[in-house]
Amino acid sequence: MRMSWQRLLQSGPFWMAVASLCFAVMGVFVKLGSAQFTTAELVFYRCLAGLLGILLIAVPARRPLRVGWPALRVHLSRSISGFISLMLYFYAIAHLPLSSAVTLNYTSPLWLMVVNAVYLRMRPSLAQFLAIVVGFVGVALLLRPTFDAAMWLPGLIGLGSGLLASIAYMNVHELGRLGEPEWRTVFYFSLVSSLGAGGLMLLQSAPLTPITLDNAGIVLGMGVAATCAQLAMTRSYRKGKSLVVASLAYLTVVFSTLFGVLIWGDTLPASGYTGMLAIVACGLLSSLAARRH
């Protein structure tokens, strides 16, 4: 029994399942917190927790935080696109069923293939082209039956979060090529996002929401879930095969759907669930195509 647990704790797929659950839990706290906090406040508290966590690790270990301009430029590009994506994602969670918001954010592999084809002029393979078609069909099926006229804007914002997330992932890949460690990538993202969200908090017309005993648990839960998700995801990619691990990341959609049904009673028509499955299939096809390439 002890050996089986040791093997499980060394398994990349296990840690990705943990990360997916934690990301879904984070989404639950974001949706709960949206009733009291603005989107900027939620992003600020979420990223501040990550920033403090990285500093607690990096400063005692005397890990260098400064980098040269070539890497810093990519860090800034990744951080700004990631920050805006997170703002759009949290807004979508606040205004859409949790499962729909999460699924739209997970269209990032679809957008990544489109960006590569348009921006980098990389001709997609047959498998990638098929994944793009399946992904857009899934988006159409999910949006059309699920949203009324008032929800089209949050739906498009959710799609925008996936688009900007794909740009952030491109920059993360470039940072890996430059030899930048993962903890420094998280540091700059958390720093830029905390400063950006903090600035928006000061500019918002509504007064800042005070943290009280009633809502402190939401902020704490969101920060802990996000931090645990990041740590588990990093460990999963270090321990497991990337294709299997990337495929299991879509468990976040499953967990979010279950939480949405159990907590808010969310229901989607059959075509909506079909669209979700098509978007997940798009992500899996794109991972497989990238692996073969």
C-alpha positions in Angstrom: 0.0 0.0 0.0 2.8 2.4 0.9 4.5 1.7 -2.4 1.4 2.3 -4.4 0.9 5.7 -2.7 4.5 6.6 -3.4 4.0 5.7 -7.1 0.9 7.7 -7.2 2.6 10.8 -5.7 5.3 10.4 -8.4 2.7 10.3 -11.2 2.3 13.3 -13.5 -1.3 12.4 -14.4 -2.2 12.3 -10.7 -0.9 15.8 -10.1 -2.7 17.1 -13.2 -5.9 15.7 -11.8 -5.2 17.5 -8.5 -4.4 20.7 -10.4 -7.6 20.5 -12.4 -9.7 20.0 -9.3 -7.9 23.0 -7.7 -8.5 25.2 -10.7 -12.2 24.3 -10.6 -12.4 25.1 -6.9 -10.7 28.4 -7.7 -13.5 29.1 -10.2 -16.1 28.3 -7.5 -14.6 30.9 -5.2 -14.3 33.4 -8.0 -18.0 33.0 -8.8 -19.0 33.2 -5.1 -16.8 36.3 -4.7 -18.2 38.1 -7.7 -21.3 38.8 -5.7 -19.3 41.1 -3.4 -16.0 41.9 -5.2 -15.3 43.5 -8.5 -13.3 41.6 -11.2 -10.3 43.8 -10.5 -10.4 43.1 -6.8 -10.7 39.3 -7.4 -7.7 39.3 -9.8 -5.7 41.5 -7.4 -6.2 39.2 -4.5 -5.6 36.0 -6.6 -2.3 37.3 -8.0 -1.1 38.9 -4.8 -1.3 35.5 -3.2 0.9 34.1 -5.9 3.4 37.0 -5.7 3.8 36.6 -1.9 4.2 32.8 -2.3 7.0 33.2 -4.9 8.8 35.9 -2.8 8.7 33.6 0.3 10.5 31.0 -1.8 12.8 33.1 -3.9 14.1 35.6 -1.3 15.3 33.2 1.4 16.9 31.0 -1.3 18.6 34.2 -2.9 17.2 33.4 -6.3 17.8 36.2 -8.7 14.7 38.1 -9.8 16.3 40.4 -12.3 16.8 39.4 -15.9 18.2 41.0 -19.1 16.1 42.9 -21.6 15.6 40.1 -24.1 14.0 37.8 -21.5 12.3 40.7 -19.7 10.6 41.7 -22.9 9.1 38.3 -23.3 8.2 38.2 -19.6 6.3 41.5 -20.0 4.5 40.3 -23.1 3.5 37.0 -21.3 2.5 38.9 -18.2 0.4 41.6 -19.9 -1.5 39.1 -22.1 -2.0 36.7 -19.2 -3.3 39.6 -16.9 -5.9 40.7 -19.5 -6.9 37.1 -20.1 -7.4 36.6 -16.4 -9.5 39.7 -16.1 -11.7 38.5 -19.0 -11.9 35.0 -17.5 -13.0 36.2 -14.1 -15.6 38.5 -15.7 -16.9 35.5 -17.7 -17.1 33.3 -14.6 -19.1 36.0 -12.8 -21.7 36.4 -15.6 -21.9 32.9 -17.2 -22.6 29.3 -15.9 -19.3 28.1 -14.5 -18.9 25.3 -16.9 -19.4 27.6 -19.9 -16.9 30.2 -18.7 -14.3 27.5 -18.1 -14.8 25.8 -21.4 -14.6 29.1 -23.3 -11.3 29.8 -21.6 -10.1 26.4 -22.6 -10.4 27.3 -26.3 -6.8 28.5 -26.0 -5.4 25.5 -28.0 -7.8 26.4 -30.8 -6.7 30.0 -30.8 -3.0 29.0 -30.5 -3.3 27.1 -33.8 -5.0 30.0 -35.5 -2.4 32.5 -34.2 0.4 30.2 -35.4 -1.2 30.0 -38.8 -1.8 33.7 -39.2 1.0 35.4 -37.2 3.8 32.9 -37.6 2.6 31.7 -41.1 2.8 28.1 -40.0 0.6 26.0 -42.3 -1.6 23.7 -40.1 -1.4 20.0 -40.7 -4.5 18.0 -41.6 -4.9 17.0 -37.9 -4.6 20.6 -36.8 -7.0 21.8 -39.4 -9.5 19.1 -38.3 -9.0 20.3 -34.7 -9.7 23.9 -35.7 -12.9 22.9 -37.4 -14.0 20.8 -34.5 -13.2 23.6 -32.1 -15.2 26.3 -33.9 -18.2 23.9 -34.2 -18.0 23.3 -30.5 -17.9 27.1 -29.8 -21.0 27.6 -32.0 -22.9 24.7 -30.3 -22.0 26.0 -26.9 -22.8 29.7 -27.5 -25.9 29.4 -29.6 -28.2 27.3 -27.3 -26.8 28.5 -24.0 -26.8 32.3 -24.2 -29.7 34.7 -24.6 -29.0 38.2 -26.0 -27.9 39.6 -22.6 -25.2 36.8 -22.4 -23.6 37.2 -25.7 -21.1 39.9 -24.5 -19.9 37.7 -21.6 -19.6 34.8 -24.0 -17.4 36.8 -26.4 -15.4 38.0 -23.4 -14.9 34.4 -22.4 -13.7 33.6 -25.9 -11.3 36.6 -25.7 -9.8 35.1 -22.5 -9.0 32.0 -24.4 -7.4 34.0 -27.3 -5.2 36.0 -25.0 -4.3 32.9 -23.0 -3.0 31.3 -26.2 -0.7 34.4 -26.7 0.5 34.0 -23.1 1.3 30.3 -23.8 3.3 31.3 -26.9 5.4 33.5 -24.7 5.8 30.8 -22.0 7.2 28.5 -24.7 9.6 31.3 -25.7 10.7 31.8 -22.1 11.4 28.1 -21.8 13.5 28.3 -24.9 15.4 31.1 -23.3 16.0 29.0 -20.2 13.9 31.0 -17.9 12.8 29.0 -14.7 9.1 28.5 -14.1 9.1 30.3 -10.8 10.4 33.5 -12.3 7.7 33.3 -15.0 5.1 33.1 -12.3 6.8 35.9 -10.4 6.6 38.4 -13.2 3.1 37.4 -14.1 1.9 37.8 -10.5 3.8 41.2 -10.2 2.4 42.7 -13.4 -1.1 41.4 -12.7 -1.1 42.6 -9.1 0.0 46.1 -10.2 -2.5 46.2 -13.1 -5.4 45.0 -11.0 -4.4 47.3 -8.2 -4.4 50.3 -10.6 -7.9 49.3 -11.9 -9.1 49.0 -8.3 -8.1 52.6 -7.6 -9.7 53.8 -10.8 -13.0 52.0 -10.4 -16.0 54.2 -9.5 -17.4 51.9 -6.9 -15.7 52.0 -3.4 -13.3 49.2 -2.5 -14.9 46.2 -1.0 -13.7 45.7 2.6 -12.5 42.3 3.6 -14.7 41.1 6.5 -15.2 37.9 8.4 -18.0 37.0 6.0 -15.9 37.2 2.8 -12.4 36.6 4.0 -12.9 32.8 3.5 -13.6 33.5 -0.2 -10.4 35.5 -0.7 -8.4 32.9 1.2 -9.9 29.9 -0.5 -9.4 31.5 -4.0 -5.7 32.3 -3.2 -5.0 28.8 -1.7 -6.8 27.0 -4.5 -4.9 29.0 -7.2 -1.5 28.5 -5.6 -2.1 24.8 -5.1 -3.3 24.5 -8.7 -0.1 26.2 -10.0 2.2 24.0 -7.9 0.4 20.8 -8.8 0.4 21.7 -12.5 4.1 22.4 -12.5 4.8 19.1 -10.7 2.6 17.2 -13.2 4.5 18.5 -16.2 7.8 17.6 -14.5 6.7 14.1 -13.6 4.5 13.0 -16.5 4.4 12.7 -20.3 3.3 16.0 -21.7 0.5 14.7 -24.0 -1.2 12.6 -21.3 -0.8 15.4 -18.7 -2.2 18.1 -21.2 -5.2 15.8 -22.0 -6.0 15.5 -18.3 -6.0 19.3 -17.9 -9.5 19.2 -19.4 -10.8 17.5 -16.2 -11.2 21.2 -15.1 -14.2 21.4 -17.4 -15.7 18.2 -15.9 -15.1 19.4 -12.3 -16.5 22.8 -13.1 -19.6 21.3 -14.6 -20.2 19.2 -11.6 -19.7 22.1 -9.2 -22.0 24.3 -11.3 -24.8 21.6 -11.1 -24.4 20.9 -7.4 -24.0 24.5 -6.2 -26.0 26.7 -8.6 -28.2 24.1 -10.4 -26.7 25.0 -13.8 -28.2 23.1 -16.7 -27.3 23.1 -20.3 -29.2 21.7 -23.3 -27.8 18.6 -25.0 -26.3 20.7 -27.8 -24.4 22.8 -25.1 -22.8 19.7 -23.6 -22.0 18.5 -27.2 -20.2 21.8 -27.8 -18.2 21.4 -24.6 -17.1 17.9 -25.7 -16.2 19.2 -29.1 -14.0 21.9 -27.6 -12.3 19.3 -25.3 -11.8 17.1 -28.4 -10.2 20.1 -30.2 -7.7 20.5 -27.4 -6.8 16.8 -27.4 -6.4 16.8 -31.2 -4.2 19.8 -31.1 -2.0 18.2 -28.4 -1.7 15.1 -30.4 -0.9 17.0 -33.6 1.7 19.1 -31.8 3.3 15.9 -30.4 3.5 14.3 -33.9 4.9 17.5 -35.4 
